[in-house]
Amino acid sequence: MHNLLAGKNGIISGLLDENSLAYHIALKCREEGGKIVVTNTGIGARLGKVKEICQQWNVPFLQADLTLLQDIDRLLDEAISYFGGKIDFFLHSVAMSLNIRKNRDYCDLDYDFMQKTIDISAISLHKFLSRCYKKDAIKEWGSVVTISYIASQRTFPGYNDMSEAKAMLEAIVRNFGYYYGRKRKVRINAISQSPTPTTAGSSIPGFDIFYKYAGDMSPLGNAPADACANLCVFLFSDLSRYITMQTIYCDGGFHATG
């Protein structure tokens, strides 16, 4: 432990259970001295263990749907009140595809489902940043990190309409990173993580086969959740002060292997 986040306050979204990337990131943030609040939807709270985990950690659980502007405003107000000031960091770890859940073939998508996929998995980041921008809710030199996947740049059958969502997510990182950087020196980055056996990720058809394939192809093997957490804490810390608008691969070298 190096106290990289000592004196810093942040919001962690998307924590469902102990398998979540957000769980490992939240754990590492606390180990490095960060003070956090945790948010998820009501459905996420009912299906997962987020409330139990927050009770164990003695941190607030603030229910919010990041696709709803009024929920984002309430979340920010409650977090700022709890911290006694603006936030230093935010983890966006929110993604869901009804087309995947309903086993819709990519060539026969339900377009209402696709719009929900993009709204939840990508536009929710823009909505959150937009409200923070207008409310001046993030401190100068603050940091925002979201979780992406290489399917934003490459074709992976089975990943379905999440590919489009991740491509849009990374575009939002670049574009909002420019505007927020110019205004308040706020940094916005994405981590493109190895396939990781989270509760959500494991629901993708053929995940086990691809997980093994990616591990075999990657020179360093698949990056575990703890590696993602370490990178995220670095990006939240002052050590990464001049890194922004980037998609950083934490995948054992898979993205660069032929």
C-alpha positions as CSV (number, residue, x, y, z in Angstrom):
1,M,0.0,0.0,0.0
2,H,1.3,3.4,-1.0
3,N,-1.6,5.7,0.0
4,L,-1.9,6.8,-3.7
5,L,-5.5,8.0,-3.1
6,A,-5.0,9.5,0.4
7,G,-7.3,12.5,0.8
8,K,-9.3,11.7,-2.4
9,N,-13.0,10.9,-2.6
10,G,-14.8,9.0,-5.4
11,I,-17.9,7.3,-6.7
12,I,-17.7,3.6,-7.8
13,S,-20.5,2.4,-10.1
14,G,-21.3,-1.1,-11.3
15,L,-20.4,-3.1,-8.2
16,L,-22.7,-6.2,-8.2
17,D,-20.8,-8.8,-6.2
18,E,-17.3,-10.1,-5.4
19,N,-16.8,-11.1,-9.1
20,S,-17.3,-7.6,-10.4
21,L,-14.3,-5.6,-11.7
22,A,-15.8,-2.7,-9.7
23,Y,-15.5,-4.7,-6.5
24,H,-11.7,-5.2,-7.0
25,I,-11.3,-1.6,-8.0
26,A,-13.3,-0.4,-5.0
27,L,-11.2,-2.6,-2.7
28,K,-8.0,-1.3,-4.1
29,C,-9.1,2.3,-3.8
30,R,-9.9,1.8,-0.1
31,E,-6.5,0.1,0.4
32,E,-4.8,3.1,-1.2
33,G,-6.5,5.5,1.2
34,G,-9.4,6.6,-1.0
35,K,-12.8,7.4,0.5
36,I,-15.7,6.0,-1.6
37,V,-19.4,5.7,-2.1
38,V,-20.9,3.0,-4.2
39,T,-23.8,3.2,-6.6
40,N,-25.9,0.8,-8.6
41,T,-29.5,0.5,-9.8
42,G,-32.3,-0.9,-7.7
43,I,-32.3,-4.0,-9.9
44,G,-28.6,-4.4,-9.5
45,A,-28.9,-4.1,-5.7
46,R,-31.6,-6.8,-5.7
47,L,-29.8,-9.2,-7.9
48,G,-26.3,-8.8,-6.4
49,K,-24.6,-8.3,-3.1
50,V,-23.7,-4.6,-3.3
51,K,-25.7,-3.6,-0.1
52,E,-24.1,-6.4,1.9
53,I,-20.6,-5.4,0.7
54,C,-21.2,-1.7,1.5
55,Q,-22.3,-2.7,5.0
56,Q,-19.2,-4.8,5.5
57,W,-17.1,-1.8,4.4
58,N,-19.2,0.7,6.2
59,V,-19.5,2.9,3.1
60,P,-22.8,4.4,1.7
61,F,-24.8,2.7,-1.0
62,L,-26.4,5.4,-3.1
63,Q,-29.0,3.9,-5.5
64,A,-29.0,5.5,-9.0
65,D,-29.8,4.7,-12.6
66,L,-27.0,6.4,-14.6
67,T,-29.3,6.6,-17.7
68,L,-31.6,9.0,-15.8
69,L,-30.4,12.6,-15.4
70,Q,-32.5,13.2,-12.2
71,D,-30.8,10.1,-10.6
72,I,-27.4,11.4,-11.6
73,D,-28.1,14.8,-10.0
74,R,-29.3,13.2,-6.8
75,L,-26.3,10.9,-6.7
76,L,-23.9,13.8,-7.1
77,D,-25.7,15.9,-4.5
78,E,-25.6,13.0,-2.0
79,A,-22.0,12.1,-2.7
80,I,-20.9,15.8,-2.4
81,S,-22.8,16.1,0.9
82,Y,-21.3,12.9,2.3
83,F,-17.7,13.9,1.3
84,G,-18.1,17.6,2.2
85,G,-16.9,18.7,-1.2
86,K,-16.4,17.8,-4.8
87,I,-15.4,14.3,-6.0
88,D,-11.8,13.4,-7.1
89,F,-12.6,10.3,-9.1
90,F,-15.4,8.3,-10.7
91,L,-15.5,4.7,-12.0
92,H,-17.9,4.0,-14.8
93,S,-18.4,0.2,-14.9
94,V,-21.8,-0.1,-16.4
95,A,-22.8,-2.3,-19.3
96,M,-25.7,-4.5,-20.4
97,S,-27.1,-5.9,-23.6
98,L,-30.6,-7.3,-23.8
99,N,-29.8,-8.7,-27.2
100,I,-27.1,-10.9,-25.6
101,R,-29.4,-11.8,-22.8
102,K,-32.2,-12.8,-25.2
103,N,-29.8,-14.7,-27.5
104,R,-30.6,-12.5,-30.5
105,D,-28.4,-13.1,-33.5
106,Y,-26.3,-10.0,-34.5
107,C,-27.9,-10.1,-38.0
108,D,-31.4,-10.0,-36.5
109,L,-31.1,-7.5,-33.6
110,D,-34.0,-6.0,-31.7
111,Y,-33.3,-2.3,-32.3
112,D,-35.2,-1.2,-29.1
113,F,-32.9,-3.5,-27.2
114,M,-29.9,-2.1,-29.1
115,Q,-30.8,1.4,-28.1
116,K,-31.0,0.3,-24.5
117,T,-27.6,-1.3,-24.8
118,I,-26.0,1.9,-26.1
119,D,-27.9,4.1,-23.5
120,I,-26.8,1.9,-20.6
121,S,-23.3,1.0,-21.7
122,A,-22.1,4.2,-23.4
123,I,-24.4,7.2,-23.3
124,S,-24.7,6.8,-19.5
125,L,-21.0,8.0,-19.3
126,H,-21.8,11.1,-21.4
127,K,-24.9,11.8,-19.2
128,F,-22.8,11.5,-16.0
129,L,-20.0,13.7,-17.3
130,S,-22.5,16.3,-18.7
131,R,-24.1,16.7,-15.3
132,C,-20.7,16.9,-13.5
133,Y,-19.6,19.5,-16.1
134,K,-22.6,21.7,-15.5
135,K,-22.6,21.3,-11.7
136,D,-18.8,21.6,-11.5
137,A,-18.9,18.4,-9.4
138,I,-15.3,17.1,-10.1
139,K,-12.3,18.7,-8.6
140,E,-9.6,20.2,-10.9
141,W,-7.2,17.4,-12.0
142,G,-9.9,14.8,-11.1
143,S,-10.0,11.5,-12.9
144,V,-12.7,9.4,-14.6
145,V,-12.2,5.9,-15.7
146,T,-14.5,3.6,-17.7
147,I,-14.1,-0.1,-18.6
148,S,-14.0,-1.1,-22.3
149,Y,-13.0,-4.1,-24.4
150,I,-11.1,-4.7,-27.6
151,A,-14.3,-5.6,-29.4
152,S,-14.7,-1.8,-29.8
153,Q,-11.9,-2.1,-32.4
154,R,-12.0,-5.7,-33.6
155,T,-14.8,-8.2,-34.5
156,F,-15.6,-10.8,-31.9
157,P,-18.7,-12.9,-32.8
158,G,-20.9,-13.3,-29.8
159,Y,-20.1,-9.9,-28.4
160,N,-23.0,-8.6,-30.4
161,D,-24.2,-5.0,-30.1
162,M,-21.9,-4.4,-27.1
163,S,-19.2,-3.9,-29.8
164,E,-21.0,-0.7,-31.0
165,A,-21.5,0.4,-27.4
166,K,-17.8,0.1,-26.5
167,A,-16.8,1.9,-29.7
168,M,-19.1,4.8,-28.7
169,L,-17.8,4.6,-25.1
170,E,-14.3,5.1,-26.2
171,A,-15.3,8.0,-28.5
172,I,-17.0,9.7,-25.5
173,V,-13.7,9.3,-23.6
174,R,-11.8,11.1,-26.3
175,N,-14.4,13.8,-27.0
176,F,-15.5,14.7,-23.4
177,G,-11.9,14.3,-22.3
178,Y,-11.0,17.2,-24.6
179,Y,-13.7,19.5,-23.3
180,Y,-13.4,18.6,-19.6
181,G,-9.6,18.8,-19.8
182,R,-9.8,22.3,-21.3
183,K,-12.3,23.5,-18.7
184,R,-11.1,21.9,-15.4
185,K,-8.1,19.7,-16.2
186,V,-10.3,16.6,-15.5
187,R,-8.8,13.5,-17.1
188,I,-11.0,10.8,-18.8
189,N,-9.6,7.4,-19.8
190,A,-10.8,3.9,-20.6
191,I,-9.2,0.6,-19.6
192,S,-9.6,-2.1,-22.2
193,Q,-9.5,-5.2,-20.0
194,S,-8.9,-8.9,-20.8
195,P,-11.9,-11.1,-20.8
196,T,-12.6,-11.5,-17.1
197,P,-14.9,-14.0,-15.4
198,T,-17.3,-11.5,-13.9
199,T,-21.0,-12.3,-13.4
200,A,-21.9,-10.2,-16.5
201,G,-19.0,-11.3,-18.7
202,S,-19.6,-15.0,-18.1
203,S,-23.1,-14.7,-19.5
204,I,-21.7,-14.0,-23.0
205,P,-22.1,-17.1,-25.2
206,G,-18.9,-19.0,-25.7
207,F,-17.1,-17.0,-22.9
208,D,-15.2,-20.0,-21.5
209,I,-13.8,-20.9,-24.9
210,F,-12.8,-17.4,-25.7
211,Y,-11.3,-16.8,-22.2
212,K,-9.0,-19.7,-22.8
213,Y,-8.1,-18.6,-26.3
214,A,-7.3,-15.1,-25.2
215,G,-5.1,-16.4,-22.4
216,D,-3.3,-18.7,-24.8
217,M,-2.7,-15.9,-27.3
218,S,-1.6,-13.2,-24.9
219,P,2.1,-13.2,-24.2
220,L,1.5,-12.5,-20.5
221,G,-1.8,-14.4,-20.3
222,N,-5.1,-12.8,-19.4
223,A,-4.9,-9.8,-17.1
224,P,-6.7,-10.6,-13.8
225,A,-9.1,-8.3,-12.1
226,D,-6.5,-7.2,-9.6
227,A,-4.3,-5.9,-12.5
228,C,-7.2,-3.8,-13.8
229,A,-7.7,-2.5,-10.3
230,N,-4.1,-1.5,-10.0
231,L,-4.2,0.3,-13.3
232,C,-7.4,2.1,-12.3
233,V,-5.9,3.3,-9.0
234,F,-2.9,4.6,-11.0
235,L,-5.2,6.5,-13.3
236,F,-7.1,7.9,-10.3
237,S,-3.9,9.0,-8.7
238,D,-1.7,12.1,-9.2
239,L,0.9,9.9,-10.9
240,S,-1.1,9.9,-14.1
241,R,-1.8,13.6,-14.1
242,Y,-1.0,14.2,-17.8
243,I,-2.7,11.0,-19.2
244,T,-6.1,11.6,-20.7
245,M,-8.4,10.7,-23.6
246,Q,-6.7,7.3,-23.8
247,T,-7.9,3.7,-24.1
248,I,-5.2,1.8,-22.2
249,Y,-5.0,-2.0,-22.8
250,C,-4.7,-4.2,-19.8
251,D,-4.8,-7.5,-21.6
252,G,-1.5,-9.2,-21.4
253,G,-0.6,-8.0,-24.9
254,F,-3.5,-9.7,-26.7
255,H,-4.4,-6.5,-28.6
256,A,-1.0,-6.4,-30.3
257,T,-0.6,-10.1,-31.1
258,G,-1.3,-11.4,-34.6
